[in-house]
Amino acid sequence: MALFVLVHSWLLPVTNRIDPTYTGGHDSISSSSWNSVSVHPDQVLRLKKTMGLLRQSEKLGLPLMNLVRFKGMPILDQLNLEEKLLRTTSDNWCILNDGADAPTIVMGVSGKPAELLELESVIGDNVPVIKRFTGGGTVIVDEGTIFVTLICNKDAVPKVQPYPRSIMSWSGKLYDEVFQGIGDFQLRENDYVFGNRKFGGNAQSITKDRWIHHTSFLWDYEDRNMTYLKLPSRAPEYRSARDHTEFVCRMREYLQRSAFIDKTIKALDNYFMVQPATPADVNSCQVAKFAHSTRLLSKQELEDACSSTKPGTIAQSASI
């Protein structure tokens, strides 16, 4: 029976048909066997490395996770990449993006600009507004935001079911390890907080066999940026109607930026065999045609939403 190994969307048959001289198990593939595979030499090296890690992860009983790190990747590009990896690959991924390139508002898939944003200020200051492919609330991100995204197969983490509460409970334990001994860290009503002040907001999407959990961590932020956001009608109980500046806090008051990233990677090592991946590894996984559902809202859409909230427009609509 032929054995197939799927690594970064390369489907390679691992049988004695690769090389007539090959008769052993996958641990004894000879160099001549590798030379007979028609792929680029760089891909062969990456595949050899990955198969070695797979054998290590089998011994430890841990699933393999690809770790991709970026610095200042535009949030729209990041969200598009996340959705593509979620829907077109079968690998586990962690994406760490240290800062966005510019202030940008990101809403959940069902978010309504008129209800969530101070639209006149947003439009006047030309702040980009994105509607992402996952649920959750509205955030404004910039170079002071650290993004951590986990994309996993449904059976990757033992006892974690593909349901929001189960995923959230496990992620809370993961970050318990990251923030051990730092502040009064808690998971409160789906937020990461120190005491009663939020510093991490989460969103999720769950497919048939996979899930994504991504978080924007407020390592630092500009107070002015918070004025673009309205107090949402649906807010966690512990918020107690506090405005944004009283509700959130800065991670930089608790730990260094690099320390948080290092601690996050270390915590992941308890659940996965973490393998650093490069942009080339990511590109090798991507399909040519994929329809993203994350999108940048046009200025016209924002202006239409703004005009719909004006008293004259509301009265006119009610009389029709």
C-alpha positions as CSV (number, residue, x, y, z in Angstrom):
1,M,0.0,0.0,0.0
2,A,1.4,3.4,-0.9
3,L,2.1,5.8,1.9
4,F,1.7,9.5,1.2
5,V,3.2,12.4,3.1
6,L,1.6,15.8,3.0
7,V,4.0,18.5,3.9
8,H,3.2,22.2,3.1
9,S,0.8,20.9,0.4
10,W,3.4,18.8,-1.4
11,L,1.9,15.3,-1.9
12,L,4.9,13.0,-2.4
13,P,4.6,9.2,-2.7
14,V,7.0,7.5,-0.2
15,T,7.2,4.0,-1.7
16,N,9.8,1.9,-3.4
17,R,8.5,3.4,-6.7
18,I,10.4,6.6,-5.9
19,D,13.7,4.7,-6.4
20,P,14.1,1.0,-7.5
21,T,16.7,0.5,-4.8
22,Y,14.5,1.7,-1.9
23,T,13.1,-1.2,0.2
24,G,13.1,0.2,3.7
25,G,10.8,2.2,5.8
26,H,10.5,6.0,5.7
27,D,13.4,6.3,8.2
28,S,15.8,4.8,5.7
29,I,15.2,6.8,2.6
30,S,18.5,7.1,0.8
31,S,20.0,10.2,-0.8
32,S,19.5,8.6,-4.2
33,S,15.8,8.3,-3.4
34,W,15.6,12.1,-2.7
35,N,17.5,12.8,-5.9
36,S,14.9,11.0,-7.9
37,V,12.1,13.3,-6.6
38,S,11.4,16.0,-9.2
39,V,11.2,19.0,-6.9
40,H,13.4,22.1,-6.4
41,P,16.5,21.4,-4.2
42,D,15.4,24.0,-1.7
43,Q,12.1,22.1,-1.4
44,V,13.9,18.9,-0.8
45,L,16.0,20.4,2.0
46,R,12.8,21.8,3.6
47,L,11.0,18.5,3.2
48,K,14.0,16.5,4.8
49,K,14.0,18.9,7.7
50,T,10.2,18.7,8.1
51,M,10.1,14.9,8.0
52,G,12.8,14.8,10.7
53,L,10.6,17.0,12.9
54,L,7.6,14.8,12.1
55,R,9.6,11.8,13.4
56,Q,10.5,13.8,16.5
57,S,6.9,14.9,17.1
58,E,5.7,11.3,16.7
59,K,8.1,10.2,19.4
60,L,7.0,13.0,21.8
61,G,3.3,12.5,20.8
62,L,3.0,16.2,19.8
63,P,1.5,17.6,16.6
64,L,3.7,19.7,14.3
65,M,3.1,23.4,14.2
66,N,4.6,25.8,11.7
67,L,5.7,29.2,13.2
68,V,5.7,32.2,10.9
69,R,7.0,35.5,12.1
70,F,6.5,38.9,10.6
71,K,7.4,42.5,11.5
72,G,4.9,45.2,10.6
73,M,2.9,43.2,8.1
74,P,-0.2,45.1,7.0
75,I,-3.2,43.7,8.8
76,L,-5.2,43.2,5.6
77,D,-2.4,41.1,4.2
78,Q,-2.2,39.2,7.5
79,L,-5.9,38.4,7.6
80,N,-5.9,37.3,3.9
81,L,-3.0,35.0,4.7
82,E,-4.7,33.5,7.7
83,E,-7.9,32.8,5.8
84,K,-6.1,31.1,3.0
85,L,-4.0,28.9,5.4
86,L,-7.2,28.0,7.3
87,R,-9.2,27.0,4.3
88,T,-6.6,25.6,1.8
89,T,-4.0,23.7,4.0
90,S,-4.2,20.9,6.5
91,D,-1.2,22.1,8.6
92,N,-1.2,23.7,12.1
93,W,0.1,27.3,12.0
94,C,1.1,30.0,14.4
95,I,1.5,33.5,12.9
96,L,3.3,36.1,15.0
97,N,3.1,39.6,13.6
98,D,5.0,42.3,15.6
99,G,3.0,45.4,14.8
100,A,0.8,46.7,12.0
101,D,2.2,49.1,9.5
102,A,-0.4,51.8,10.0
103,P,-3.4,52.6,12.3
104,T,-6.4,50.5,11.0
105,I,-9.8,49.7,12.3
106,V,-10.8,46.0,12.1
107,M,-14.4,44.9,12.6
108,G,-15.9,41.4,12.9
109,V,-17.7,39.9,10.0
110,S,-21.1,41.1,11.2
111,G,-20.0,44.5,12.5
112,K,-21.9,47.6,11.4
113,P,-19.8,50.8,11.0
114,A,-22.7,53.1,12.1
115,E,-23.1,51.3,15.4
116,L,-19.4,50.8,16.2
117,L,-17.5,53.8,14.8
118,E,-17.4,57.5,15.1
119,L,-17.7,57.7,11.4
120,E,-17.2,61.5,10.9
121,S,-13.8,61.3,12.6
122,V,-12.9,58.0,10.8
123,I,-13.7,59.5,7.4
124,G,-12.2,62.9,8.1
125,D,-8.9,61.3,9.2
126,N,-8.9,58.7,6.4
127,V,-8.6,55.8,8.8
128,P,-8.9,52.5,6.9
129,V,-11.7,50.2,8.0
130,I,-11.5,46.4,7.4
131,K,-14.3,43.8,7.9
132,R,-12.5,40.5,8.7
133,F,-13.6,36.9,8.0
134,T,-14.0,36.0,11.7
135,G,-16.5,37.1,14.4
136,G,-15.7,39.2,17.5
137,G,-15.6,42.8,18.2
138,T,-14.0,45.9,16.8
139,V,-10.4,47.0,17.4
140,I,-8.0,49.6,16.1
141,V,-4.5,48.3,15.6
142,D,-1.2,50.0,14.8
143,E,2.6,49.4,15.3
144,G,2.0,49.0,19.1
145,T,-0.2,45.9,18.5
146,I,1.2,42.4,18.6
147,F,-0.8,39.7,16.8
148,V,-0.8,36.0,17.6
149,T,-2.8,33.7,15.4
150,L,-3.4,29.9,16.0
151,I,-4.7,27.8,13.1
152,C,-5.2,24.2,14.1
153,N,-6.8,20.9,13.0
154,K,-9.7,20.0,15.2
155,D,-7.8,17.0,16.7
156,A,-4.5,18.9,17.2
157,V,-5.0,19.6,20.9
158,P,-6.3,16.8,23.1
159,K,-9.6,17.5,24.8
160,V,-10.1,20.7,22.8
161,Q,-13.4,20.5,20.8
162,P,-14.1,22.6,17.7
163,Y,-16.4,24.9,19.7
164,P,-15.8,28.5,20.8
165,R,-15.9,27.9,24.6
166,S,-13.6,24.9,24.4
167,I,-11.0,26.7,22.2
168,M,-11.2,29.8,24.4
169,S,-10.7,27.7,27.6
170,W,-7.6,26.1,26.2
171,S,-6.2,29.4,24.9
172,G,-6.7,30.8,28.4
173,K,-4.5,28.0,29.8
174,L,-1.9,28.7,27.1
175,Y,-1.6,32.4,28.0
176,D,-1.7,31.5,31.8
177,E,1.7,30.0,31.1
178,V,2.8,33.1,29.2
179,F,1.8,35.5,31.9
180,Q,2.6,33.3,34.9
181,G,3.7,35.6,37.8
182,I,3.0,38.8,35.7
183,G,0.1,41.0,36.9
184,D,-3.3,39.6,37.7
185,F,-3.8,37.8,34.4
186,Q,-7.3,36.4,33.7
187,L,-9.5,35.2,31.0
188,R,-12.7,37.3,31.5
189,E,-15.7,36.9,29.2
190,N,-13.5,36.1,26.2
191,D,-11.0,38.9,26.9
192,Y,-7.5,38.7,28.2
193,V,-7.2,41.1,31.2
194,F,-4.9,42.3,33.9
195,G,-7.3,42.7,36.8
196,N,-10.3,44.3,35.2
197,R,-8.5,46.0,32.3
198,K,-8.4,44.4,28.9
199,F,-5.2,44.1,26.8
200,G,-6.1,41.3,24.4
201,G,-9.1,40.8,22.2
202,N,-10.0,37.6,20.5
203,A,-11.9,36.3,17.5
204,Q,-12.5,32.8,16.1
205,S,-13.7,31.0,13.0
206,I,-14.5,27.3,13.0
207,T,-14.8,25.1,9.8
208,K,-15.6,21.4,9.5
209,D,-12.2,20.2,10.4
210,R,-10.2,23.2,11.5
211,W,-10.3,26.3,13.6
212,I,-8.6,29.7,14.0
213,H,-8.1,31.7,17.1
214,H,-6.5,35.1,16.7
215,T,-5.7,37.8,19.2
216,S,-4.6,41.4,19.0
217,F,-2.5,42.3,22.1
218,L,-2.2,46.0,23.1
219,W,1.4,46.2,23.9
220,D,1.0,50.0,23.4
221,Y,-1.6,52.3,21.8
222,E,-2.3,56.0,21.1
223,D,-5.1,57.4,23.3
224,R,-6.4,59.4,20.3
225,N,-7.0,56.2,18.3
226,M,-9.5,54.9,20.9
227,T,-11.8,57.9,20.2
228,Y,-12.6,56.4,16.8
229,L,-14.5,53.6,18.5
230,K,-18.0,53.9,20.0
231,L,-19.0,52.2,23.2
232,P,-20.6,49.0,21.8
233,S,-24.2,48.2,22.7
234,R,-23.2,44.7,23.6
235,A,-20.2,44.8,25.9
236,P,-18.9,42.4,28.6
237,E,-20.4,42.9,32.0
238,Y,-17.1,43.6,33.7
239,R,-16.6,46.6,31.4
240,S,-19.3,48.5,33.5
241,A,-19.9,51.1,30.8
242,R,-16.3,52.4,31.1
243,D,-14.9,54.3,28.1
244,H,-12.0,52.8,26.1
245,T,-9.2,54.6,27.9
246,E,-10.5,53.3,31.3
247,F,-11.3,49.9,30.0
248,V,-8.0,48.9,28.3
249,C,-4.4,48.9,29.5
250,R,-0.9,48.6,27.9
251,M,1.1,45.4,28.1
252,R,4.3,47.4,28.1
253,E,3.6,48.3,31.7
254,Y,3.9,44.6,32.6
255,L,6.6,43.1,30.4
256,Q,9.0,43.7,27.5
257,R,7.8,43.2,24.0
258,S,10.4,40.6,23.1
259,A,9.8,38.8,26.4
260,F,6.1,38.3,25.5
261,I,6.9,36.9,22.1
262,D,9.5,34.5,23.5
263,K,7.2,33.3,26.3
264,T,4.4,32.7,23.8
265,I,6.6,30.5,21.6
266,K,7.9,28.7,24.7
267,A,4.3,28.0,25.9
268,L,3.4,26.6,22.5
269,D,6.3,24.1,22.9
270,N,4.2,22.4,25.6
271,Y,1.5,21.5,23.1
272,F,3.3,21.3,19.7
273,M,6.5,20.5,18.0
274,V,7.1,24.0,16.8
275,Q,8.9,24.4,13.5
276,P,10.1,27.8,12.2
277,A,8.7,28.5,8.8
278,T,9.8,31.0,6.2
279,P,7.8,33.1,3.7
280,A,8.9,30.6,1.0
281,D,7.3,27.8,3.1
282,V,4.1,29.7,3.3
283,N,4.1,30.5,-0.4
284,S,4.5,26.9,-1.3
285,C,1.2,26.1,0.4
286,Q,-0.9,28.7,-1.3
287,V,-3.3,28.0,-4.1
288,A,-3.5,30.3,-7.1
289,K,-7.2,31.1,-6.9
290,F,-8.8,31.8,-3.6
291,A,-11.7,34.2,-2.8
292,H,-11.0,36.1,0.4
293,S,-13.9,37.3,2.5
294,T,-11.9,39.9,4.4
295,R,-12.2,43.3,2.7
296,L,-11.4,46.9,3.0
297,L,-14.5,49.1,3.2
298,S,-14.7,51.8,0.6
299,K,-15.0,55.5,1.5
300,Q,-18.5,55.5,-0.1
301,E,-19.6,52.6,2.1
302,L,-18.5,54.6,5.2
303,E,-20.2,57.8,4.0
304,D,-23.4,55.9,3.3
305,A,-23.3,54.4,6.8
306,C,-22.6,57.9,8.3
307,S,-25.5,59.5,6.4
308,S,-27.9,56.8,7.5
309,T,-27.4,57.8,11.1
310,K,-28.3,61.5,10.6
311,P,-31.7,62.6,12.0
312,G,-33.0,63.8,8.7
313,T,-32.2,60.5,7.0
314,I,-33.7,58.5,9.8
315,A,-37.0,60.5,9.7
316,Q,-37.2,60.2,5.9
317,S,-36.7,56.4,6.1
318,A,-39.4,56.1,8.7
319,S,-41.9,58.0,6.5
320,I,-41.5,55.7,3.5
